[in-house]
């Protein structure tokens, strides 16, 4: 039973981390698409809000996977 609980915890941590990656990449795709369609950067208010959303997703991901490259990757986006 303890092994099953550890496997379940590990699986949930993997899923949480993966969802954070997907969320942050989707934000980036949205910004890129907006910039292409507008032929200009997204509005400053959107970029500010997106950065806040990225930070929240990163905090959640790092709660379960501290040693991932997600933080470094996200800082390269900005």
DRENSE-595800 format. One record per atom (N, C-alpha, C): residue in one letter; x, y, z. Coordinates in steps of 0.1 Angstrom, whole numbers, padded with zeros to 4 digits, always signed. Layout:
# residues N
aXYZ ...
//
This chain:
# residues 78
x+0008-0012+0000 x+0000+0000+0000 x+0009+0013+0000 x+0020+0013+0008 x+0029+0024+0008 x+0035+0027-0006 x+0038+0016-0013 x+0044+0018-0026 x+0034+0024-0035 x+0021+0019-0034 x+0011+0025-0043 x+0008+0039-0040 x+0009+0043-0027 x+0007+0057-0024 x+0018+0066-0029 x+0031+0061-0029 x+0042+0068-0034 x+0041+0070-0049 x+0037+0059-0056 x+0035+0060-0070 x+0024+0070-0074 x+0013+0070-0066 x+0002+0079-0069 x+0007+0093-0067 x+0014+0096-0056 x+0020+0109-0054 x+0029+0114-0065 x+0038+0105-0069 x+0047+0108-0080 x+0040+0111-0093 x+0029+0103-0096 x+0022+0105-0108 x+0015+0118-0107 x+0009+0122-0096 x+0002+0135-0095 x+0012+0146-0096 x+0024+0145-0090 x+0034+0155-0091 x+0038+0157-0106 x+0039+0146-0113 x+0043+0146-0128 x+0032+0154-0135 x+0019+0150-0132 x+0008+0157-0139 x+0007+0172-0136 x+0009+0175-0124 x+0009+0189-0120 x+0020+0197-0127 x+0032+0191-0128 x+0043+0198-0134 x+0040+0199-0149 x+0035+0188-0155 x+0033+0188-0170 x+0022+0198-0173 x+0011+0199-0165 x+0001+0209-0167 x+0006+0224-0166 x+0016+0226-0157 x+0022+0239-0156 x+0030+0242-0169 x+0037+0232-0174 x+0044+0234-0186 x+0035+0238-0198 x+0024+0230-0199 x+0014+0232-0210 x+0008+0246-0208 x+0005+0250-0196 x-0001+0263-0194 x+0008+0275-0198 x+0020+0274-0194 x+0030+0284-0197 x+0033+0285-0212 x+0034+0274-0218 x+0036+0274-0233 x+0024+0279-0240 x+0012+0276-0235 x+0000+0281-0242 x-0001+0296-0240 x+0004+0302-0229 x+0004+0316-0227 x+0014+0322-0238 x+0025+0316-0240 x+0035+0321-0249 x+0029+0320-0263 x+0023+0309-0267 x+0017+0308-0280 x+0006+0319-0282 x-0002+0322-0272 x-0012+0332-0273 x-0005+0346-0275 x+0006+0349-0268 x+0013+0362-0270 x+0019+0362-0284 x+0025+0352-0289 x+0031+0352-0302 x+0020+0353-0313 x+0009+0347-0311 x-0002+0348-0321 x-0008+0362-0321 x-0009+0368-0309 x-0014+0381-0308 x-0005+0391-0315 x+0008+0389-0313 x+0018+0398-0319 x+0018+0397-0334 x+0016+0385-0339 x+0016+0382-0354 x+0003+0389-0360 x-0008+0387-0353 x-0021+0392-0359 x-0021+0407-0358 x-0016+0413-0347 x-0016+0428-0345 x-0004+0435-0353 x+0005+0427-0356 x+0018+0432-0362 x+0024+0442-0352 x+0022+0439-0339 x+0028+0446-0328 x+0027+0438-0315 x+0035+0442-0305 x+0034+0434-0293 x+0020+0434-0287 x+0017+0424-0279 x+0004+0424-0272 x+0003+0436-0263 x-0009+0440-0259 x-0010+0452-0249 x-0002+0449-0236 x+0003+0460-0231 x+0012+0459-0219 x+0004+0452-0207 x-0009+0455-0207 x-0017+0449-0196 x-0018+0434-0197 x-0018+0429-0210 x-0019+0415-0212 x-0005+0408-0208 x+0006+0415-0212 x+0019+0410-0209 x+0021+0409-0193 x+0016+0419-0186 x+0017+0419-0172 x+0009+0408-0166 x-0003+0406-0170 x-0011+0395-0165 x-0006+0382-0169 x-0001+0380-0181 x+0005+0368-0185 x+0018+0364-0176 x+0025+0374-0173 x+0037+0372-0164 x+0033+0367-0151 x+0022+0373-0146 x+0016+0369-0133 x+0011+0354-0133 x+0005+0351-0144 x+0000+0337-0146 x+0012+0327-0147 x+0022+0331-0155 x+0034+0323-0156 x+0040+0321-0142 x+0041+0331-0134 x+0047+0330-0121 x+0039+0321-0112 x+0026+0322-0113 x+0018+0313-0105 x+0019+0298-0109 x+0019+0296-0122 x+0021+0282-0127 x+0035+0277-0123 x+0045+0285-0124 x+0059+0281-0120 x+0059+0278-0105 x+0053+0286-0097 x+0053+0283-0083 x+0046+0270-0080 x+0035+0267-0087 x+0028+0254-0085 x+0037+0243-0089 x+0043+0244-0101 x+0052+0234-0106 x+0064+0231-0097 x+0070+0242-0092 x+0082+0240-0084 x+0079+0235-0070 x+0067+0236-0066 x+0062+0230-0054 x+0064+0215-0054 x+0063+0209-0066 x+0063+0195-0068 x+0076+0190-0075 x+0082+0199-0083 x+0095+0195-0090 x+0104+0207-0090 x+0112+0208-0079 x+0121+0220-0077 x+0132+0220-0088 x+0137+0208-0092 x+0149+0207-0100 x+0145+0206-0115 x+0136+0213-0120 x+0133+0213-0134 x+0138+0225-0141 x+0138+0224-0154 x+0143+0236-0162 x+0132+0246-0165 x+0120+0244-0160 x+0109+0252-0163 x+0111+0267-0160 x+0117+0270-0148 x+0119+0284-0144 x+0129+0290-0154 x+0140+0284-0157 x+0150+0289-0166 x+0144+0292-0180 x+0136+0282-0184 x+0129+0283-0197 x+0120+0295-0197 x+0112+0297-0187 x+0102+0308-0186 x+0109+0322-0186 x+0120+0322-0179 x+0127+0335-0178 x+0133+0339-0192 x+0136+0329-0200 x+0141+0331-0214 x+0129+0337-0223 x+0117+0333-0219 x+0105+0338-0227 x+0104+0354-0225 x+0108+0358-0214 x+0105+0373-0211 x+0117+0380-0215 
//
